[in-house]
Each structure stands twice: as C-alpha cells, then as structure tokens.
Amino acid sequence: MDLVRSEYAEEAAVLFAWLSALLPWSLTYGTPGGSRYVVIRFPFLMYENLAGLAEELDGTRLVTPIDALERSISLGLTQTYSNAELESRYGTTDVSLTIETVSDALATSNGGQVLAYLTWTFGVVVLFLAVALSVLMYVEADVLDTAPVDAVRLMGLLLGVVAVSYVAATVLLYRNFPGTLLNLDQLFLPLGPMIYVVFAGVLLTVDR
C-alpha cells in the first residue's frame, strides 16, 4: 500500500522538505567525570549546553555547521602541532577554515570529527536546495508543471542525498564522540536520518 496517494504527492514533497529542515537529527548527552554536555543537532544549527569541559567551551550556544567544522579543524591541528609549527605552516596560530587546513586536519587524530562535520555541511547545502524547491512547489506550482523534470522525483532525489549525508555524519559522530545507544549516562541517539530515508523512498516510489 502506498504511504502517499499520487494526487497528494506534491503536498507530501513540500511537507517532507520542511520536516527534514526542522527535525533534529541527533542527540548527544553525557556526564563524564563531573562535567555535562547536551548537544542537539538540528539540520541547520547545533544546540550545545556544556559544563565542566574546557573553559572556552563552557556555556550554552547555537553553532552553525561551518562553526563546528572550523572548531574541529582547530582542535585537530592544535593537538597535533605546536604554536611554532602552526605559525610556520599557516602564518598564524589562530587556524581558520581553508582547503589546506581541512586537508591537514583530516590526517590528525581528530580527522573523524572533521569528516563528520564536512559531511553535515554538504548535507545542509543539499537540504537548502530541497527547501528552495519546496518553496517553488508551493508558490509556483504551475511553472513546475511544465518543467522537464518531475519536481516530486527531484525532491525525492535531493532528500535521498540528504539522507545519505546525515547517515554518514551520524555514523562518524558516533565513532568519534563519547556515548552509546543504550547507556543513559553517555547517550548518543540518532533521531533523523532514518526519517529522511523514508521521506526519500516515498517520493521516489510514489505513483506519478
């Protein structure tokens, strides 16, 4: 039985895009050694509540994927190189986001985290395209009816790429952060990736 009737496929595509943009895709929680962290990752932003960890990380903040990527790059490089080596390689000890620093950071012990945030950033770009398409489907439906590509199938393809990106990011984060699926003291809970897979599958297989 089809989950979505063919006459409602366009409405479902718009709804799926917006749900994908709003629903959190992972939760990380832990209380190691008297510290505490709560991290809720939404598709476009990450909410952090950290206490008792490194002084510069204490507090509550909203972090973009680019900020998270830059922070993971800086952490990897500063753990690997001395200040003098950083100055020699990049001309500064305040490492920023460049192709060179990304490449170097991927080879450090923090490379898995860097790759996770790279994957997340790629997924965000594709999800932004899906949301843009959903707006066009909502306000310019007649124009899209004459397009050479079926908008519903295109949305399914975009959400499929998003699903793959967020599944990969989830696996990488699970492997590179403390926490398990069952331990409530250090919990890692993937919330969204399988939902994205279902959304993509429905739109790619719905009767058109």
C-alpha positions, 0 to 999 in steps of 0.5 A, spaced: 500 500 500 502 506 498 504 511 504 502 517 499 496 517 494 499 520 487 494 526 487 497 528 494 504 527 492 506 534 491 503 536 498 507 530 501 514 533 497 513 540 500 511 537 507 517 532 507 522 538 505 520 542 511 520 536 516 527 534 514 529 542 515 526 542 522 527 535 525 533 534 529 537 529 527 541 527 533 542 527 540 548 527 544 548 527 552 553 525 557 556 526 564 563 524 564 567 525 570 563 531 573 562 535 567 555 535 562 554 536 555 547 536 551 548 537 544 542 537 539 543 537 532 538 540 528 539 540 520 541 547 520 544 549 527 547 545 533 544 546 540 550 545 545 549 546 553 556 544 556 559 544 563 565 542 566 569 541 559 574 546 557 573 553 559 572 556 552 567 551 551 563 552 557 556 555 556 550 554 552 550 556 544 547 555 537 553 553 532 552 553 525 555 547 521 561 551 518 562 553 526 563 546 528 567 544 522 572 550 523 572 548 531 574 541 529 579 543 524 582 547 530 582 542 535 585 537 530 591 541 528 592 544 535 593 537 538 597 535 533 602 541 532 605 546 536 604 554 536 611 554 532 609 549 527 602 552 526 605 559 525 610 556 520 605 552 516 599 557 516 602 564 518 598 564 524 596 560 530 589 562 530 587 556 524 581 558 520 577 554 515 581 553 508 582 547 503 589 546 506 587 546 513 581 541 512 586 537 508 591 537 514 586 536 519 583 530 516 590 526 517 590 528 525 587 524 530 581 528 530 580 527 522 573 523 524 570 529 527 572 533 521 569 528 516 563 528 520 562 535 520 564 536 512 559 531 511 553 535 515 555 541 511 554 538 504 548 535 507 545 542 509 547 545 502 543 539 499 537 540 504 537 548 502 536 546 495 530 541 497 527 547 501 528 552 495 524 547 491 519 546 496 518 553 496 517 553 488 512 547 489 508 551 493 508 558 490 509 556 483 506 550 482 504 551 475 511 553 472 513 546 475 508 543 471 511 544 465 518 543 467 522 537 464 523 534 470 518 531 475 519 536 481 516 530 486 522 525 483 527 531 484 525 532 491 525 525 492 532 525 489 535 531 493 532 528 500 535 521 498 542 525 498 540 528 504 539 522 507 545 519 505 549 525 508 546 525 515 547 517 515 554 518 514 555 524 519 551 520 524 555 514 523 562 518 524 559 522 530 558 516 533 565 513 532 568 519 534 564 522 540 563 519 547 556 515 548 552 509 546 545 507 544 543 504 550 547 507 556 543 513 559 549 516 562 553 517 555 547 517 550 548 518 543 541 517 539 540 518 532 533 521 531 533 523 523 536 520 518 532 514 518 526 519 517 529 522 511 530 515 508 523 514 508 521 521 506 526 519 500 523 512 498 516 515 498 517 520 493 521 516 489 516 510 489 510 514 489 505 513 483 506 519 478 
